[in-house]
Amino acid sequence: MNEREQGMEMRQRMTELQTQVEDLKALVNTLLSVICEEPDGQHSGAAPSLAGGPATSYCM
């Protein structure tokens, strides 16, 4: 493998890794939004609540 091919392969790998990082950032932001949506089991009305559902007041 010559230097040019190595450079092209390295750029392709860097692009793939950057895409993975961006996807992971989006996932983390989504998870944080979900966690913060109903802190400590307090229902704001944004998420459905089930009658007779699981116990609330859990803290993350």
Contacts in CASP RR format, 6 or more apart in sequence:
PFRMAT RR
TARGET T0000
AUTHOR 0000-0000-0000
METHOD contacts of the structure
MODEL  1
MNEREQGMEMRQRMTELQTQVEDLKALVNTLLSVICEEPDGQHSGAAPSL
AGGPATSYCM
1 9 0 8 1.000
35 60 0 8 1.000
37 44 0 8 1.000
37 46 0 8 1.000
37 47 0 8 1.000
38 44 0 8 1.000
38 46 0 8 1.000
38 47 0 8 1.000
39 60 0 8 1.000
40 57 0 8 1.000
40 58 0 8 1.000
40 59 0 8 1.000
40 60 0 8 1.000
41 56 0 8 1.000
41 57 0 8 1.000
41 58 0 8 1.000
42 56 0 8 1.000
43 49 0 8 1.000
43 56 0 8 1.000
END
